[in-house]
Amino acid sequence: MPVLPAPDPTRPRCRWAQADAMMMAYHDHEWGQPVHDSRQLWEMLVLESFQAGLSWRTVLKRRAGFRRAFAGFDPDRVARFGDADITRLMADPGIIRARAKIAATIGNARAYIAMRDRGEDFATFAWGMVGHTPVHNPGPVQASSPLSHAMSTALRARGFRFVGPVIAYAWMQAAGMIHDHEPGCFWHVPPDAAGE
């Protein structure tokens, strides 16, 4: 897990990021920064799928545990996980122990590898869905969008699970594909940027 600089609590930022120093640091240095590395994008998608139904803070506090439990988020290693690994992970207090999400992560590693084996780069695919440049959402922050529905459909067609439109939207926000910082936040981009 990266060591982030201590945030300035007086800096204007998105409302969701003002709860504590951990959330402020994540917002200021990671969330919404464009990620173009395929493996890192896969890791972020895994974490967003575990967040479903929970707060992001719950996942963020366990990120180091997830990284350890899922072999450093190496898709090749995770794809080889079997029943014994699922049992091990269900007993691991360092992660969110949800059997369906654990099984989906293993399946999603296999889907990622299948894409790679077909010559389809995960980052190129993901960024191609948004026209290879961050999309600015000039309106209020939303839970999903037509673009996240399209991303969800495309991921599912490639064998991914736990990637519904809400999860896809949160992932696209976190990875900088959708620029969704609130007006007044120091990361907010003026509305003349490309709209969705």
C-alpha positions as CSV (number, residue, x, y, z in Angstrom):
1,M,0.0,0.0,0.0
2,P,1.5,3.4,-0.9
3,V,2.5,5.8,1.8
4,L,0.7,9.0,1.0
5,P,1.6,12.5,2.3
6,A,-0.4,13.8,5.1
7,P,-3.3,15.8,3.7
8,D,-4.0,19.4,4.4
9,P,-7.4,19.3,6.2
10,T,-8.2,22.9,5.1
11,R,-8.0,22.1,1.4
12,P,-11.4,22.1,-0.4
13,R,-12.2,18.6,-1.6
14,C,-15.2,16.4,-2.4
15,R,-17.6,16.0,0.5
16,W,-17.1,12.2,0.6
17,A,-13.4,12.6,1.3
18,Q,-13.6,14.9,4.4
19,A,-14.2,12.2,7.0
20,D,-10.7,11.5,8.1
21,A,-7.0,11.7,7.0
22,M,-7.1,8.3,5.3
23,M,-10.0,9.3,3.0
24,M,-8.5,12.8,2.4
25,A,-5.1,11.3,1.4
26,Y,-6.8,8.7,-0.9
27,H,-8.8,11.4,-2.6
28,D,-5.9,13.9,-2.9
29,H,-3.4,11.4,-4.4
30,E,-5.2,8.4,-5.9
31,W,-8.9,8.7,-6.6
32,G,-9.7,10.0,-10.1
33,Q,-6.1,10.0,-11.2
34,P,-6.0,8.4,-14.7
35,V,-4.6,4.8,-14.4
36,H,-3.4,3.2,-17.7
37,D,-1.7,0.1,-16.3
38,S,-3.8,-3.0,-17.0
39,R,-2.8,-4.9,-13.8
40,Q,-3.5,-1.9,-11.6
41,L,-6.9,-1.4,-13.3
42,W,-7.7,-5.0,-12.6
43,E,-6.7,-4.6,-8.9
44,M,-9.0,-1.5,-8.7
45,L,-11.9,-3.4,-10.2
46,V,-11.4,-6.2,-7.7
47,L,-11.5,-3.7,-4.8
48,E,-14.6,-2.0,-6.2
49,S,-16.4,-5.3,-6.5
50,F,-15.7,-6.0,-2.8
51,Q,-17.0,-2.5,-1.9
52,A,-20.5,-3.3,-3.2
53,G,-23.0,-2.8,-0.4
54,L,-20.3,-1.4,1.9
55,S,-18.5,1.9,2.4
56,W,-15.3,2.6,0.5
57,R,-13.6,3.3,3.8
58,T,-14.2,-0.3,4.8
59,V,-12.3,-1.5,1.7
60,L,-9.5,1.1,1.9
61,K,-8.7,0.1,5.5
62,R,-8.2,-3.5,4.3
63,R,-6.4,-2.8,1.1
64,A,-3.1,-4.2,2.4
65,G,-4.9,-7.3,3.6
66,F,-6.5,-7.8,0.2
67,R,-3.1,-7.3,-1.5
68,R,-1.5,-10.0,0.7
69,A,-4.5,-12.4,0.4
70,F,-4.7,-12.1,-3.4
71,A,-1.0,-12.6,-4.2
72,G,-0.2,-9.0,-4.8
73,F,-3.1,-8.8,-7.2
74,D,-1.2,-10.9,-9.7
75,P,-4.0,-12.2,-12.0
76,D,-1.9,-15.2,-13.1
77,R,-1.5,-16.4,-9.5
78,V,-5.1,-15.6,-8.5
79,A,-6.5,-17.4,-11.6
80,R,-4.9,-20.6,-10.2
81,F,-6.7,-20.3,-6.9
82,G,-9.0,-23.3,-6.1
83,D,-11.4,-24.5,-3.4
84,A,-8.6,-24.6,-0.7
85,D,-7.8,-20.9,-1.4
86,I,-11.5,-20.0,-1.1
87,T,-11.6,-21.7,2.3
88,R,-8.4,-19.9,3.3
89,L,-9.7,-16.5,2.2
90,M,-13.0,-17.1,4.0
91,A,-11.0,-17.4,7.2
92,D,-8.9,-14.3,6.6
93,P,-9.8,-11.4,8.9
94,G,-7.8,-9.0,6.8
95,I,-10.3,-9.0,4.0
96,I,-14.0,-8.8,3.5
97,R,-15.1,-12.4,3.7
98,A,-17.8,-12.8,1.1
99,R,-17.7,-16.1,-0.8
100,A,-19.4,-14.8,-3.9
101,K,-17.0,-11.9,-4.2
102,I,-14.0,-14.1,-3.6
103,A,-15.2,-16.6,-6.3
104,A,-15.9,-13.7,-8.7
105,T,-12.3,-12.3,-8.1
106,I,-10.8,-15.7,-9.1
107,G,-13.1,-15.8,-12.1
108,N,-12.3,-12.2,-13.0
109,A,-8.6,-13.1,-13.0
110,R,-9.3,-15.9,-15.5
111,A,-11.4,-13.4,-17.6
112,Y,-8.5,-10.9,-17.5
113,I,-6.0,-13.6,-18.7
114,A,-8.4,-14.8,-21.4
115,M,-8.5,-11.2,-22.7
116,R,-4.7,-11.0,-22.7
117,D,-4.4,-14.4,-24.4
118,R,-6.7,-13.1,-27.2
119,G,-4.4,-10.1,-27.6
120,E,-6.9,-7.7,-25.9
121,D,-5.1,-5.4,-23.5
122,F,-7.3,-4.6,-20.5
123,A,-6.3,-1.0,-20.2
124,T,-6.7,-0.4,-23.9
125,F,-10.2,-2.0,-23.7
126,A,-11.2,0.0,-20.7
127,W,-10.0,3.4,-21.9
128,G,-11.4,2.7,-25.4
129,M,-14.9,2.6,-23.8
130,V,-14.5,6.3,-22.9
131,G,-12.7,7.4,-26.1
132,H,-9.2,7.2,-24.6
133,T,-9.6,10.4,-22.6
134,P,-11.2,11.1,-19.2
135,V,-14.9,12.0,-19.4
136,H,-16.0,15.0,-17.3
137,N,-19.3,14.7,-15.5
138,P,-20.5,18.3,-15.3
139,G,-23.7,17.5,-13.3
140,P,-24.2,16.0,-9.8
141,V,-22.3,12.9,-8.9
142,Q,-24.4,9.9,-9.8
143,A,-24.4,6.1,-9.1
144,S,-24.3,5.0,-12.7
145,S,-24.6,6.3,-16.2
146,P,-25.2,5.1,-19.8
147,L,-21.4,4.8,-20.1
148,S,-21.1,2.6,-17.0
149,H,-24.0,0.4,-18.3
150,A,-22.1,0.0,-21.5
151,M,-18.9,-0.8,-19.6
152,S,-20.7,-3.4,-17.4
153,T,-22.1,-5.1,-20.4
154,A,-18.7,-5.2,-22.1
155,L,-17.1,-6.6,-19.0
156,R,-19.8,-9.3,-18.6
157,A,-19.5,-10.3,-22.2
158,R,-15.8,-11.0,-21.5
159,G,-16.6,-13.2,-18.5
160,F,-16.4,-10.8,-15.6
161,R,-18.8,-10.9,-12.7
162,F,-19.7,-8.5,-9.9
163,V,-19.3,-5.7,-12.4
164,G,-22.8,-4.1,-12.5
165,P,-23.3,-0.6,-13.7
166,V,-22.8,0.9,-10.2
167,I,-19.6,-1.0,-9.6
168,A,-18.4,-0.1,-13.1
169,Y,-19.2,3.6,-12.5
170,A,-17.3,3.6,-9.2
171,W,-14.3,1.9,-10.8
172,M,-14.3,4.4,-13.7
173,Q,-14.4,7.3,-11.2
174,A,-11.5,5.8,-9.2
175,A,-9.4,5.1,-12.2
176,G,-9.9,8.5,-13.7
177,M,-11.9,7.4,-16.7
178,I,-14.8,9.5,-15.4
179,H,-13.7,12.8,-13.8
180,D,-16.2,13.3,-11.1
181,H,-14.7,15.7,-8.5
182,E,-17.4,17.9,-7.1
183,P,-17.6,21.7,-7.8
184,G,-15.5,23.4,-5.2
185,C,-13.0,20.5,-5.0
186,F,-9.4,21.5,-5.8
187,W,-9.4,18.6,-8.4
188,H,-12.6,19.8,-10.1
189,V,-12.3,20.5,-13.8
190,P,-14.3,23.3,-15.4
191,P,-17.5,22.1,-17.2
192,D,-16.0,23.0,-20.7
193,A,-14.2,19.6,-20.6
194,A,-15.8,16.8,-22.7
195,G,-19.2,15.7,-21.4
196,E,-20.4,12.2,-21.2
